[in-house]
Amino acid sequence: MTTDHYLSAEAPGAEPAALPTARAPGTPLHVQGALLAPLSGVHGALLAPLSGVTDLHMRRIARRLGATATVSEMVAAEDFARGTEEARLRAEGEGVLPHVVQLAGCDPRWMAEGARLAEANGADVIDVNMGCPAKAVTGGQAGSALMRDLDHAERLLAAVRAAVSVPVTVKMRLGWDDATRNAPDLARRAERLGYAAVTVHGRTRQQFYTGRADWAAIRAVSEAVAIPVVANGDVAGLDDARACLRESGADAVMIGRAAVGRPWLVGAVAAGLAGAAIAEPDAAARAELAAEHYEGLIALYGARMGVRHARKHLAAYADHAGGLDPSERARLVTTTDPAEAARLLRRAFEAPVARSAQQAARPESQAARPATRAA
Ligand SMILES: Cc1cc2nc3c(=O)[nH]c(=O)nc-3n(C[C@H](O)[C@H](O)[C@H](O)COP(=O)(O)O)c2cc1C
């Protein structure tokens, strides 16, 4: 690994460039491919692919607020190539630049076909999923199951590489289990095939999400390849990101679960890593972003599906905002009425603001009692 390749088109220390909200038709590929241009001095922070979570609107918001890049939810390559509606929605990238589509599958031909189609539909980067631990995925020999047979994994990577002209990347775990920590080998094979970057989640498949991600173990990958390495797992803020980069020797971090209900977190970490001041949005701005996300999902999926799809986001926004009592929260995640969900979401952000304003307005005698009075 070298430290002079970065997943950012921004110059070191520069203000993030204004992001286009839609890809200009005919934009030359080499401009879009600047995502992977070698730059020095900047460590990036990417939004991780989270199936059922990192929908189009979450990615748009995260990217607009400074995430180095975002990755779509995994898209089953065969479903996408066959044109299913769910796969199409997962691969949506309108207004997200660069638009990284992650494909999952085990058959090189379907993966190649899915990649070709994704590129034709505007993907700027194709990412291959070799990390998903879910039984439904590994049972079909996809996701992290591919790490059990690196020769097959390599054939699949080669097929995807050959199918497209945009950059290709791969996301993996440390290995299938403790006895086969073969991520460095897989990363070397990807590099030889012309892959532009690899992401490593610092757990084995058999660990699923238990324990702590082993950032130091990612170092073996960083030392095995010269292409950019992105380290992933349990990064929840700037201190974690710095420690993760130090221990892993990676070029960038990828943040998943910690960004749910806080899509601005990834940009804040990216800014912090670049040495810029971290300007996280205030409560009012967060409320607006959450509402934008929610309304976007209703528009994308329709009212019935949208309100269901939005539930995990609504719960996470409300939990971080802290403004709902348990019965309101329960209502927020069960209501099928989009207007009621929107009202409760607003309330989640308003209530703490109103409460703190009330406290501030109280006469001093009624304000929080000093500890000495109770003693
Ligand atoms: C709900 C959920 C869905 C996920 N979906 C995907 C996926 O579609 N593709 C993928 O490569 N990884 C997926 N992952 C793994 C994450 O991208 C990431 O590797 C993992 O959550 C560790 O990072 P974190 O600790 O920052 O969340 C998923 C994880 C979770 C919790």
The ligand as a Gaussian input file, in Angstrom:
#p B3LYP/6-31G(d) Opt

LIG

0 1
 C      -27.826000      -3.708000       7.983000
 C      -26.524000      -3.934000       7.286000
 C      -26.514000      -4.096000       5.905000
 C      -25.300000      -4.309000       5.228000
 N      -25.316000      -4.418000       3.866000
 C      -24.142000      -4.532000       3.184000
 C      -24.121000      -4.541000       1.764000
 O      -25.151000      -4.428000       1.093000
 N      -22.909000      -4.667000       1.151000
 C      -21.737000      -4.775000       1.871000
 O      -20.670000      -4.878000       1.277000
 N      -21.741000      -4.733000       3.202000
 C      -22.900000      -4.608000       3.876000
 N      -22.888000      -4.504000       5.230000
 C      -21.600000      -4.424000       5.931000
 C      -21.188000      -2.959000       6.080000
 O      -20.925000      -2.361000       4.830000
 C      -19.921000      -2.831000       6.951000
 O      -18.910000      -3.604000       6.364000
 C      -20.157000      -3.295000       8.381000
 O      -21.398000      -2.835000       8.883000
 C      -19.030000      -2.812000       9.299000
 O      -18.930000      -1.410000       9.276000
 P      -19.586000      -0.476000      10.435000
 O      -19.085000      -1.002000      11.755000
 O      -19.084000       0.898000      10.132000
 O      -21.055000      -0.620000      10.316000
 C      -24.081000      -4.363000       5.937000
 C      -24.109000      -4.214000       7.322000
 C      -25.297000      -4.004000       8.002000
 C      -25.290000      -3.832000       9.491000

